[in-house]
Amino acid sequence: MGDPKRGRKRYITPVRPWDRSRLERDTQLVIKYGLRNKRELWRFQNLLRKYRRVARELLGKINLPGKEGEIAKAKVQAVTKRLQKFGILSENSTLDDVLGLSVENFLERRLQTIVYRQGLAKTIKQARQVIVHGHVEVDGRKVTCPSYIVHKDLESKVALRVKGNA
């Protein structure tokens, strides 16, 4: 079963680790979104890779006749509904829109970015510090993980914790 204290790796390292253009692009994203290290970026790139792979597979199966086509259509609905719930896709999105996503779409839904965009912190780094220190709540629950993906309906319920709620 594995060691319960050690989680599995949730990212894939780049194939060409010293590619200058990729390094510059990744560094800009790390600075813009206040990520701790490149592993956080790679984790969201892996998540995007997963959804794009699923979308490509479903596009190939959606026009099949019989039961397989209907199962594929149900899976398409599930994938798009899940991404809409996270606020990554807009309403009435299709599977082609999933293929058009970028890693910035996922990084914009992180709690750290939302705290900064709402003006609860002056800088993106301060947003991370405020979250880690436990001063932010989402729907009344304290969240201390800056990479927490905020659902679209909970975005308005992100707030600073009152000192009495320790």
DAMOCOR-V442497 format. One line per field, one symbol per residue. psi: psi as a letter, one per 20 degrees, with the letter a starting at -180 (. if undefined). Layout:
psi = ???
This chain:
psi = hrpiiorqpjrpqqgnhkoggggggghghgggjkqgrhhgghghhhgghghhggggghhhihjqqbhhhhgghhhgggghhghhhijhqrqkqahhhhhjqrhhhhhhjqhghhgghijiqhrhhhggggghikjpqokipppjohjpopqgiihijprqqqhij.
